[in-house]
Amino acid sequence: MKISKFIAHRGANKIAPENTMLAFEKAYQAGARWIELDVQLSADNMLFIFHDNNAKKLTGLDVDLTSQTWTDISELHVLNDRFPEVHAKIPTMDEYLAWMATKSDLYTNIEIKVKAEFDAAYEERLVKSLLDLVERYPQLYSRILLSSFSEYVLAQLAESKIKLACEFLLEVEDWQREEHSVFTETKKKFDQWGCIALGINSTVLNRERIAQLKEAFHTVLVYSIGSLPDEEIHKLLNEGADSVFIDSMTALQSDIKRIGFLATGDEITTGDVINTNTPKLAEKLYEYGFQPGLHLACFDVKEKLKTSLRFLLQEHDVVITVGGLGPTEDDKTCEAIAEVFNKSLVFNEDSWQRIFTRISSRFATVPENNKKQAYFPEGAEVLVNAQGTADGCYINADNRHLFMLPGPPHECLPMFDQEVLPRLLHLKLHNTPVRYQWQLLGASEAHIAKMLSPLAAEYQLELGYRAAYPYLEVKLHVTTAQDVSLLAHEITKVVEPFLATTTKQHASEVLKTYLKTGEVSLSMQKDVTKGYVYSHLAQLMPVTETKPKLSVQLQTNGMLGFWSKSAHLVDDLSLVIKAHDHVKNRSFEQEHHVRFSNKGKHSFQFIYEWICAQVLHVIQKEGI
């Protein structure tokens, strides 16, 4: 049984009432493929999902639910101050398993909850009822992990005829005092009952203790009394924990392998040369669903290079270095990489022959110091540079990947496409991205964020914002299996008054694609920008004899404050669009108004894009 790194604790309990079908459905929608829940037994032997024996915390009724009949329990609502509008019911275990059976990729950790005071009769009834129920779902046997803090329950499970995977739950309060018993008594029972995983509280753990536990119990799952922040979750995983119970689904979003970049060379750190390589690499990687991380630049000092490399390798799963592979003494990148990985430099004859052939075809002699470029860290895979003399290399050590590339862009970028990207795709360190973008005009970042934040919070996602006058870009990028199409639709409705396009392109760029076909023609009857807008529109239109399907005439008015040079910070513009659809043989007219910030001559940028957006909406509505 392969257990996911993330187990949704009582479902997505930060966005829905815990242990309810709504919480389970939200967790699945967010991309969780392991869900943890708690099962108890009513007085009339109905298995239901609820954490505490006493119902007061989540229902307001001060009663032990295990003493109630299912008829009474089914009338209760799971309440929570965070979800005042939601009145979810307590689900039965049967209801959950029937739902789980429709999700072929869903696994469940069922914690068998017992009473505070030991009650053998109750625990026997609970285990028997659960096993009898699960027996009706044989297709789920391999996707269920049973767990309990009760050793009595675990012993019963070990003797049952249905052999399901079991987890030994343990709470350690004082590591020094309890360490011996964990590795003796607990370990003995763990093996005796055939458990496959140990669940332990996070408060006593560190890297050394997790390593000890993994050696003894093989698989270590970590739970917490309170909600863990994403940073702590990833810290536990980096320290060796196999899985962590999560309350917030945001941890799923950050589970992408990050790629760090190191650009080397004094010419970059001093500003003599602008580093364009790593931003271009990051942009391409992001398009493929990888997660770009930190970009560092370091001068040609070996110890500083080693410090930079160690930092990036600690924080990222993949590091790409660019530069420092020349034949001179100041090119130290390869040496630094070798020392960081504790490897010796080894001469590569094939690489040297390529270098020798390339240089000798251009010069009478080949300098001896060019041999420096044919040395690579021991065990590294050489990456051939078809555009220059300096080959690169690839190292995989301790599940960390490093790619070394030359600095000149005409060598670095083709090499990345040919040698690096295919290997990264093969390693499957990326997820298929789902991206939505909205280009807005005349929108305030603060106001838009205030309107959209509640929507994003419902899905436990963060939206990105980028203000680049005259546009405000809103971005929703998701790299899990979460379905966000409904969220995207809701965002579109909110931003519609400001919406120019739903792509990365500005309105003028999209409009150009329509105009260059010749199917749309533009003319301008009145341009209050005194030619600015029309001159830019004219540049978009090709010279063609194609008869247009749609003729559009524009007329603008306003900008009185702008041209009178008044002190007003806001001005007005109106746009009349007169169009004739030659296919449908009909004419129509529209008028649009906008108030814009008076930014002097920069206002023309806004006005131009806004007019393009209005024309674009007409074209798209007409289906041209």
C-alpha positions in Angstrom: 0.0 0.0 0.0 1.5 3.3 -1.1 0.5 6.0 1.4 0.4 9.6 0.1 2.6 12.3 1.7 -0.6 14.1 2.6 -3.7 12.7 4.3 -6.7 15.1 4.6 -7.4 15.1 8.4 -11.2 14.6 8.9 -11.5 15.8 5.3 -10.9 19.4 4.2 -11.8 20.6 7.7 -10.7 24.2 7.1 -13.3 24.8 4.4 -16.1 22.5 5.6 -17.3 21.1 8.9 -15.0 18.2 9.8 -15.9 14.6 9.3 -18.8 15.4 7.0 -19.5 14.3 3.5 -19.0 17.9 2.4 -15.5 18.0 4.0 -14.6 14.7 2.3 -15.9 15.9 -1.1 -14.0 19.2 -0.8 -10.8 17.3 0.1 -11.1 15.1 -3.0 -11.9 18.1 -5.2 -8.7 19.8 -3.8 -6.6 16.9 -5.0 -6.4 14.8 -1.8 -6.3 11.1 -2.5 -6.0 10.0 1.1 -8.7 11.0 3.6 -8.6 10.3 7.4 -11.9 10.0 9.4 -13.1 8.8 12.8 -15.7 6.0 13.2 -17.8 5.3 16.3 -20.8 3.1 17.0 -24.3 4.1 18.2 -26.2 2.3 20.9 -28.2 0.4 18.2 -25.0 -0.6 16.3 -24.9 2.0 13.5 -21.4 3.1 12.5 -21.2 6.8 12.2 -18.4 9.3 11.5 -17.5 11.7 14.4 -14.4 12.5 16.3 -15.4 13.2 20.0 -17.6 10.8 22.0 -19.3 13.9 23.4 -21.3 15.8 20.8 -21.3 19.3 22.5 -18.3 20.8 20.7 -19.8 20.4 17.2 -23.5 20.0 17.7 -24.2 21.9 20.9 -25.8 18.7 22.5 -24.0 17.7 25.7 -24.3 13.9 25.3 -22.2 10.8 24.6 -23.1 9.9 21.1 -22.3 6.2 21.7 -25.2 6.0 24.1 -27.6 7.4 21.6 -29.6 5.6 18.9 -28.9 6.4 15.2 -32.4 7.9 14.9 -31.4 10.6 17.5 -27.9 11.1 16.1 -29.2 11.5 12.5 -31.2 14.5 13.6 -28.1 16.5 14.7 -26.3 19.0 12.6 -22.5 19.5 12.6 -22.1 23.2 13.4 -19.1 25.4 13.3 -18.6 29.2 13.8 -16.5 29.3 10.6 -19.4 27.8 8.6 -22.6 29.3 10.1 -24.5 28.8 6.8 -23.7 25.1 6.6 -25.8 22.6 8.5 -24.2 19.3 7.6 -25.4 16.0 8.9 -23.3 13.3 10.7 -22.6 10.7 8.0 -22.8 6.9 8.4 -19.7 4.8 7.6 -21.8 3.0 5.0 -22.6 6.3 3.3 -18.9 7.2 3.1 -17.8 3.8 1.8 -20.5 3.9 -0.9 -19.1 7.3 -2.0 -15.5 6.0 -1.8 -16.4 3.1 -4.0 -17.2 5.6 -6.8 -13.6 7.1 -6.5 -11.2 4.5 -7.8 -8.1 6.5 -6.8 -9.2 7.3 -3.2 -7.7 5.8 -0.1 -9.0 6.1 3.4 -7.4 6.0 6.9 -10.2 5.0 9.3 -9.4 5.7 12.9 -11.4 3.4 15.2 -12.4 5.7 18.1 -12.9 4.2 21.5 -14.3 5.6 24.8 -12.1 7.5 27.3 -12.6 4.7 29.8 -11.8 1.2 28.5 -14.9 -0.7 27.5 -14.1 -4.1 26.1 -17.7 -4.9 25.1 -18.0 -1.6 23.2 -14.7 -2.1 21.4 -15.6 -5.6 20.4 -19.0 -4.5 19.0 -17.3 -1.6 17.2 -14.6 -3.7 15.5 -17.1 -6.4 14.5 -19.6 -3.9 13.1 -16.8 -2.2 11.1 -15.4 -5.4 9.7 -18.9 -6.7 8.8 -19.5 -3.4 6.9 -16.2 -3.4 5.1 -16.8 -7.0 4.1 -19.6 -5.7 1.9 -17.0 -3.6 -0.1 -14.3 -6.1 -1.1 -13.2 -3.7 -3.9 -12.0 -1.3 -1.1 -9.9 -3.8 0.9 -6.6 -2.6 -0.7 -7.5 1.1 -0.2 -8.3 1.1 3.5 -5.9 1.6 6.4 -7.4 1.0 9.9 -5.8 2.6 12.9 -6.4 3.1 16.6 -4.8 4.1 19.8 -6.4 1.1 21.5 -4.2 -1.9 21.6 -7.3 -4.0 22.4 -8.7 -2.9 19.0 -5.4 -3.6 17.2 -5.2 -7.1 18.7 -8.8 -7.9 17.5 -8.0 -6.6 14.0 -4.9 -8.9 13.8 -7.1 -11.9 14.6 -9.9 -11.0 12.1 -10.6 -13.1 9.0 -10.4 -9.9 6.8 -6.8 -8.9 6.6 -6.7 -5.1 6.2 -3.7 -2.8 6.6 -3.4 -1.5 10.1 -1.6 1.5 11.6 -0.5 1.7 15.3 -1.3 5.1 16.7 0.9 6.4 19.5 1.1 9.6 21.5 4.5 10.3 23.1 4.6 13.0 25.7 8.2 12.7 26.9 10.6 11.2 24.4 13.4 10.7 26.9 11.2 8.9 29.3 9.2 6.8 26.7 11.9 6.2 24.1 12.9 2.8 25.4 9.3 1.5 25.5 8.6 2.7 22.0 11.5 0.6 20.5 10.8 -2.4 22.7 7.2 -2.9 23.9 5.5 -0.9 21.1 7.8 -2.4 18.4 7.1 -6.0 19.7 3.3 -5.5 19.5 3.6 -3.6 16.1 5.3 -6.7 14.6 3.1 -9.2 16.4 -0.1 -7.6 15.0 1.3 -7.1 11.5 0.9 -3.3 11.5 2.4 -1.6 8.4 2.7 2.0 9.8 3.3 3.9 13.0 1.3 7.1 13.6 2.9 9.5 16.0 2.5 13.1 17.3 4.6 15.8 15.7 5.6 17.5 18.9 8.4 15.1 19.8 9.9 14.6 16.4 13.1 15.8 14.7 15.2 14.4 11.9 17.2 12.0 14.1 14.1 10.6 15.8 12.2 10.2 12.6 15.2 8.2 11.2 15.2 6.0 14.3 11.4 5.4 14.0 11.7 4.6 10.2 14.4 2.1 10.9 12.2 0.3 13.4 8.7 0.7 12.0 9.5 1.4 8.3 6.6 3.8 7.7 6.0 6.8 9.9 2.8 8.9 9.7 2.7 12.2 11.6 -0.3 13.8 13.2 -0.6 16.9 15.3 -2.9 18.1 18.0 -3.4 21.5 16.3 -3.2 22.5 12.7 0.3 22.5 11.2 1.4 25.3 8.9 2.6 24.2 5.5 6.2 25.1 6.3 6.1 22.6 9.3 4.4 19.9 7.1 7.2 20.1 4.5 9.9 20.3 7.2 8.6 17.0 8.6 8.5 15.4 5.2 12.0 16.7 4.4 13.2 15.2 7.7 12.0 11.8 6.5 8.3 11.4 7.6 6.4 9.3 5.1 3.1 11.2 5.5 1.6 14.1 7.4 -2.1 14.6 8.3 -3.1 18.0 7.0 -6.0 20.3 7.9 -5.4 22.8 5.1 -5.5 21.8 1.5 -2.9 24.4 0.6 -0.1 21.9 1.3 -1.2 20.0 -1.7 -0.5 23.1 -3.9 3.0 23.4 -2.7 3.9 19.8 -3.3 5.6 20.5 -6.6 9.3 19.8 -7.0 11.0 23.2 -7.0 13.8 24.2 -9.4 16.5 26.6 -8.3 18.9 28.6 -10.6 22.5 29.7 -10.2 23.9 32.2 -12.7 27.7 32.6 -12.3 30.2 35.2 -13.3 31.6 38.5 -12.2 30.1 40.1 -15.3 26.6 39.3 -14.0 27.1 40.3 -10.3 28.7 43.6 -11.3 25.9 44.4 -13.8 28.1 44.4 -16.9 25.9 41.7 -18.4 22.2 41.2 -17.7 21.3 37.7 -16.8 18.5 36.7 -19.3 19.2 33.0 -19.3 17.6 31.8 -16.0 14.4 33.9 -16.4 13.8 32.3 -19.8 14.5 28.9 -18.4 12.1 29.5 -15.5 9.4 30.8 -17.9 9.6 27.6 -20.1 9.6 25.3 -17.0 6.6 27.1 -15.6 4.7 26.5 -18.8 5.3 22.8 -18.5 4.0 22.6 -14.9 7.4 22.8 -13.0 7.7 25.2 -10.0 10.6 27.7 -10.4 12.2 28.6 -7.2 15.0 30.9 -6.2 17.3 32.6 -8.7 20.8 33.4 -7.4 23.8 35.1 -9.0 27.3 34.5 -7.7 30.8 35.8 -8.7 33.6 33.5 -9.7 34.9 32.5 -6.3 34.8 28.8 -5.6 33.9 29.0 -1.9 31.1 31.4 -2.6 29.9 29.1 -5.5 29.9 26.1 -3.1 27.9 28.1 -0.5 25.3 29.1 -3.1 25.1 25.5 -4.5 24.6 24.0 -1.0 21.9 26.5 -0.2 20.0 25.8 -3.4 20.3 22.0 -3.1 19.0 22.2 0.4 15.9 24.3 -0.7 15.2 22.7 -4.1 14.9 19.3 -5.8 16.6 20.5 -9.0 19.3 23.1 -9.5 20.4 24.4 -12.9 23.7 26.3 -13.1 24.5 28.6 -15.9 28.0 29.9 -16.8 31.5 29.5 -15.5 32.5 26.6 -17.9 35.3 28.4 -19.8 38.9 27.4 -20.1 40.3 30.2 -17.9 41.2 30.2 -14.2 38.2 32.3 -13.2 35.8 29.6 -14.5 35.2 27.7 -11.2 31.6 26.3 -11.6 32.5 22.7 -12.4 35.1 22.5 -9.7 32.6 23.8 -7.1 30.0 21.3 -8.2 32.4 18.4 -7.9 33.4 19.5 -4.3 29.8 20.0 -3.2 29.0 16.4 -4.3 32.3 15.1 -2.9 33.3 13.9 -6.4 36.7 14.0 -8.1 37.0 15.6 -11.5 37.4 13.0 -14.3 38.7 13.7 -17.8 36.2 12.8 -20.6 37.9 11.9 -23.8 34.8 12.2 -26.0 34.2 15.8 -24.8 37.8 16.6 -25.4 37.7 15.3 -29.0 34.6 17.5 -29.7 36.5 20.6 -28.2 39.7 19.8 -30.2 37.8 19.3 -33.5 35.8 22.5 -33.0 38.8 24.7 -32.1 41.2 23.2 -34.6 38.8 23.9 -37.4 39.0 27.6 -36.6 42.6 28.1 -35.3 46.0 26.7 -36.1 46.6 25.4 -32.6 44.4 24.3 -29.7 45.5 25.8 -26.3 46.3 23.3 -23.6 44.1 25.0 -21.1 41.0 24.1 -23.2 41.4 20.6 -21.7 40.0 22.1 -18.5 36.6 22.1 -20.2 36.7 18.3 -20.6 36.8 17.5 -16.9 33.5 16.6 -15.1 32.5 15.4 -11.7 32.9 11.6 -11.4 29.7 9.8 -12.4 28.2 12.8 -14.1 26.4 12.4 -17.4 27.9 14.7 -20.0 25.5 16.9 -21.9 26.7 17.7 -25.4 26.9 21.3 -26.4 26.3 21.4 -30.2 26.8 25.2 -30.3 30.0 25.7 -28.4 33.1 24.1 -26.8 31.8 23.8 -23.2 29.8 20.6 -22.6 27.4 20.5 -19.6 26.6 17.7 -17.3 23.8 16.1 -15.2 24.3 14.8 -11.7 21.7 12.8 -9.6 22.7 12.2 -6.0 20.5 11.6 -2.9 17.4 12.4 -5.0 18.8 15.9 -5.8 19.3 16.7 -9.5 21.8 19.2 -10.9 22.2 20.4 -14.5 25.3 22.4 -15.5 24.9 24.6 -18.6 27.2 27.1 -20.3 26.6 30.8 -20.1 26.2 32.2 -23.7 22.5 32.3 -24.4 22.9 30.8 -28.0 24.5 27.8 -26.3 22.6 27.6 -23.0 19.0 27.9 -24.4 19.3 25.2 -27.2 21.1 22.9 -24.8 18.3 23.3 -22.2 15.7 22.4 -24.9 17.6 19.4 -26.2 19.3 18.0 -23.1 17.7 19.3 -19.9 13.9 19.6 -20.5 13.5 16.0 -21.9 15.2 14.6 -18.8 13.1 16.7 -16.4 10.0 15.6 -18.2 11.1 12.0 -17.9 11.8 12.4 -14.2 8.1 13.5 -13.8 8.9 16.2 -11.3 6.0 18.4 -12.6 2.3 18.4 -12.6 -0.1 19.3 -15.5 -0.9 22.9 -14.8 -4.4 24.4 -15.0 -4.2 28.2 -15.6 -6.7 30.9 -15.8 -5.8 34.6 -16.4 -7.8 37.8 -16.5 -6.5 41.0 -18.0 -8.4 43.9 -16.4 -8.5 47.6 -17.3 -9.4 50.4 -14.8 -9.3 48.0 -11.8 -7.7 48.7 -8.5 -5.7 45.8 -7.2 -6.8 46.3 -3.6 -10.5 46.4 -4.5 -10.4 43.5 -6.9 -8.5 41.4 -4.3 -11.1 42.3 -1.6 -13.9 41.0 -3.9 -12.1 37.8 -5.0 -10.4 36.7 -1.7 -13.6 35.1 -0.3 -14.0 33.0 -3.5 -10.4 31.9 -3.4 -10.6 31.1 0.3 -13.5 28.8 -0.3 -11.2 26.6 -2.4 -8.2 27.2 -0.2 -6.3 28.7 -3.1 -4.3 31.9 -3.6 -4.8 34.2 -6.5 -1.9 36.1 -8.1 -2.0 39.8 -9.0 0.3 41.8 -11.2 -0.1 45.4 -11.9 1.6 46.6 -15.1 -0.1 49.8 -16.2 -2.6 50.0 -17.8 -3.4 46.4 -16.9 -4.1 44.5 -13.7 -3.5 40.8 -14.3 -5.3 38.3 -12.0 -3.9 34.7 -12.1 -5.2 31.4 -10.9 -2.7 28.6 -11.4 -3.4 25.1 -10.0 -1.2 22.1 -10.2 -3.3 19.4 -8.5 -6.3 17.4 -9.6 -8.6 20.1 -8.1 -11.4 21.2 -10.3 -11.4 25.0 -10.3 -13.6 25.6 -13.3 -16.5 26.8 -11.1 -14.2 29.1 -9.3 -12.9 30.5 -12.6 -16.5 31.1 -13.7 -17.3 33.0 -10.5 -14.1 35.1 -10.9 -15.1 36.0 -14.4 -18.5 37.2 -13.3 -16.9 39.4 -10.6 -14.3 41.1 -12.8 -16.5 41.3 -15.9 -16.9 45.2 -15.7 -13.1 45.5 -16.1 -12.4 42.5 -18.3 -10.3 43.0 -21.4 -9.1 39.4 -22.1 -8.9 36.0 -20.5 -5.5 35.2 -21.8 -1.9 36.4 -21.2 -2.3 38.7 -24.2 -3.4 42.3 -24.0 -6.5 43.4 -25.9 -4.5 45.1 -28.6 -2.5 41.8 -29.2 -5.7 39.8 -29.5 -7.4 42.4 -31.7 -4.4 42.3 -34.1 -5.0 38.6 -34.7 -8.5 39.4 -36.0 -7.4 42.4 -38.0 -4.6 40.7 -39.9 -7.0 38.2 -41.4 -8.7 41.1 -43.2 -12.1 39.9 -42.0 -12.5 43.0 -39.8 -11.8 46.6 -40.9 -11.5 49.6 -38.7 -11.9 53.3 -39.3 -12.0 56.3 -37.0 -14.3 59.2 -37.4 -13.2 61.2 -34.4 -10.1 60.6 -32.2 -9.9 62.9 -29.2 -6.4 61.5 -28.5 -5.3 63.6 -31.5 -4.2 60.6 -33.6 -2.5 58.5 -30.9 -5.2 55.7 -30.9 -5.8 55.7 -34.6 -2.1 55.7 -35.5 -1.7 52.6 -33.3 -4.8 50.9 -34.7 -3.5 51.6 -38.2 -0.3 49.7 -37.4 -2.4 46.6 -36.6 -4.3 46.5 -39.9 -2.6 44.9 -42.9 -2.9 46.1 -46.5 -5.4 43.7 -48.0 -8.0 43.5 -50.7 -10.1 40.9 -48.7 -13.6 42.0 -48.3 -14.3 42.4 -44.5 -17.1 40.5 -42.8 -17.4 43.3 -40.2 -16.8 47.0 -40.7 -16.2 49.0 -37.6 -16.2 52.8 -37.3 -15.1 54.5 -34.0 -15.8 57.9 -32.6 -14.4 59.2 -29.3 -15.4 62.1 -27.1 -14.3 63.5 -23.8 -10.9 64.0 -22.3 -11.9 67.6 -21.6 -10.0 67.8 -18.3 -6.9 66.2 -19.9 -6.7 68.8 -22.8 -7.5 71.7 -20.5 -4.7 70.6 -18.3 -7.0 70.8 -15.2 -5.8 69.5 -11.8 -8.6 66.8 -11.8 -7.2 63.3 -11.2 -10.0 61.6 -13.0 -11.3 62.2 -16.6 -14.0 60.8 -18.8 -14.0 59.2 -22.2 -16.9 58.0 -24.4 -16.7 55.6 -27.3 -19.3 55.1 -30.1 -18.9 51.9 -32.1 -20.8 51.8 -35.4 -20.6 48.4 -37.0 -22.0 46.7 -40.1 -22.0 42.9 -40.3 -21.8 42.1 -44.0 -22.6 38.5 -43.5 -25.8 39.1 -41.7 -26.4 42.4 -43.5 -27.2 44.3 -40.3 -25.9 47.4 -38.7 -25.8 48.3 -35.0 -24.4 51.0 -32.8 -23.0 50.9 -29.2 -21.9 53.5 -26.8 -19.4 52.9 -24.0 -18.2 55.2 -21.2 -15.2 55.0 -18.9 -13.6 57.1 -16.2 -9.9 56.9 -16.1 -7.0 58.2 -14.0 -5.4 61.2 -15.5 -1.8 60.2 -15.7 -0.7 62.7 -18.4 0.6 61.3 -21.6 0.6 57.8 -20.0 -3.2 57.9 -20.1 -3.1 57.2 -23.8 -1.9 53.7 -23.0 -5.0 53.0 -21.0 -7.3 54.6 -23.6 -5.8 52.7 -26.5 -6.1 49.3 -24.7 -9.6 50.1 -23.4 -10.8 51.0 -27.0 -9.2 47.8 -28.3 -11.0 45.8 -25.6 -14.4 47.2 -26.5 -13.9 46.5 -30.2 -12.7 43.0 -29.4 -15.8 42.3 -27.4 -17.9 43.3 -30.4 -16.0 41.1 -32.7 -16.1 38.1 -30.4 -19.9 38.6 -29.8 -20.5 38.6 -33.5 -18.5 35.4 -33.9 -16.1 36.7 -36.5 
